[in-house]
Amino acid sequence: MHAMTISARPFGAALLAFLLTGGAASLVCAQSLADVAKKEAERRQAIKEPAKTYTNADLASLPPATGDTSKAGVAATPAGAAAKEADSADKKEKDKGSVKDQKYWAGRMKELQTQLDRDQIFSDALQTRINALTADFSARDDPAQRAQIGRDKQKALDEQTRLKQAIQNDRKAIADLEEEARKTGVPAGWLRS
C-alpha cells in the first residue's frame, strides 16, 4: 500500500501541473480576445468612408500586361495615363450613380449582410470572453485579481451592449434596403447575390 502512494505523488503532481498550465493558457487566450476586440473597435471608429470595391468591370478598363512578367516585373502604365484612367473611371462611376441595376442592389445587400455577420460573430466571441471571465472571477480568491477580472468583464459587457446596438442597426439597414427596393419595384431576386 505504501508503494502506491509514492508512485501516485508524481502522477498527482503532473496532473496538477497540467491543470494549472491549461488554466493559464485559457486565461492568456481570453485576454488576447479582448485585445482583438478593442483593436477591431478602434479600427471601425477610424474608418471615415467605406473602402472602394473593385469589380471585374474595373479590371476590364486596365490595359493587358505586356512581356514576360515573371522575369521583368509587371509592366506599368505611365503615371499620366494611369491618372487619366482613374479620372475617367470616376466620371463613369458618377454617371452610373443614378442607375440602380441588379448588380447595385445585390452589392448593397451583400455589404449590409457581411457587416451583420461580422458583428454577430464578434458578439458571439465576446460572449465567450464574458463567460470565461465570469468563471475565472468565481475561481479567484485574491481581491486584487478579482477586481481586475471584474473590470475586464465590465469592459466586455459594455462592448457587447454596443455590439447589440450595432446588430440592431445592421438589421434595420437591411430592412430599410428591402423596403426601398420594394417601393422602387425592384424584383426580390435582385437582392440576392
SULLINLIN-V149817 format. One record per residue. N is the residue number from 0. SS is DSSP state (@ for helix, = for strand, . for the rest). PHI is phi in whole degrees, 0 to 359 (NA if undefined). D_CENTER is the distance of its C-alpha to the mean C-alpha in whole Angstrom. Layout:
n;ss;phi;d_center
N;SS;PHI;D_CENTER
N;SS;PHI;D_CENTER
This chain:
n;ss;phi;d_center
0;.;NA;58
1;@;297;58
2;@;293;56
3;@;291;54
4;@;290;52
5;@;292;53
6;@;285;50
7;@;283;48
8;@;297;47
9;@;298;45
10;@;297;43
11;@;297;43
12;@;295;42
13;@;294;39
14;@;296;38
15;@;298;37
16;@;297;36
17;@;297;33
18;@;295;32
19;@;293;32
20;@;289;30
21;@;295;28
22;@;294;27
23;@;293;26
24;@;295;24
25;@;292;22
26;@;293;22
27;@;296;21
28;@;295;18
29;@;294;17
30;@;292;18
31;@;292;15
32;@;295;12
33;@;295;14
34;@;297;13
35;@;296;10
36;@;297;9
37;@;294;12
38;@;295;11
39;@;295;7
40;@;296;10
41;@;295;12
42;@;297;10
43;@;295;9
44;@;289;13
45;@;283;14
46;.;285;13
47;.;269;17
48;.;219;17
49;.;295;15
50;.;288;15
51;.;286;17
52;.;260;17
53;.;266;20
54;.;241;22
55;@;297;25
56;@;297;27
57;@;293;26
58;@;288;26
59;@;294;30
60;.;281;31
61;.;280;31
62;.;288;34
63;.;292;34
64;.;288;34
65;.;248;38
66;.;79;39
67;.;274;38
68;@;284;34
69;@;286;34
70;@;262;37
71;@;259;37
72;.;92;34
73;.;285;32
74;.;290;35
75;.;252;34
76;.;277;35
77;.;300;37
78;@;300;35
79;@;295;37
80;@;292;36
81;@;294;33
82;@;295;33
83;@;296;35
84;@;296;33
85;@;295;30
86;@;296;32
87;@;292;33
88;@;294;29
89;@;295;29
90;@;296;32
91;@;297;31
92;@;296;28
93;@;292;30
94;@;294;32
95;@;278;30
96;@;303;28
97;@;275;31
98;.;276;30
99;.;240;28
100;.;263;28
101;@;301;26
102;@;299;24
103;@;298;23
104;@;294;23
105;@;295;21
106;@;295;18
107;@;296;18
108;@;295;17
109;@;296;15
110;@;298;13
111;@;293;13
112;@;293;12
113;@;297;9
114;@;296;8
115;@;298;10
116;@;298;8
117;@;300;5
118;@;296;7
119;@;293;9
120;@;296;8
121;@;296;7
122;@;295;10
123;@;297;12
124;@;295;11
125;@;293;12
126;@;296;15
127;@;298;16
128;@;297;16
129;@;297;18
130;@;299;20
131;@;295;21
132;@;294;22
133;@;298;24
134;@;295;26
135;@;294;26
136;@;298;28
137;@;287;30
138;@;272;31
139;.;266;32
140;.;253;35
141;.;288;35
142;@;298;35
143;@;293;33
144;@;293;30
145;@;297;30
146;@;296;30
147;@;296;27
148;@;296;25
149;@;297;26
150;@;295;24
151;@;297;21
152;@;295;21
153;@;296;22
154;@;299;19
155;@;295;16
156;@;294;18
157;@;297;18
158;@;295;14
159;@;294;14
160;@;298;17
161;@;298;15
162;@;293;12
163;@;299;15
164;@;294;16
165;@;296;13
166;@;295;13
167;@;297;17
168;@;295;16
169;@;297;14
170;@;295;17
171;@;294;19
172;@;296;18
173;@;294;18
174;@;298;22
175;@;296;23
176;@;296;22
177;@;298;24
178;@;293;27
179;@;299;27
180;@;295;27
181;@;296;30
182;@;293;32
183;.;270;32
184;.;80;33
185;.;285;30
186;.;299;30
187;@;300;28
188;@;295;27
189;@;290;26
190;@;279;23
191;.;264;22
192;.;270;20
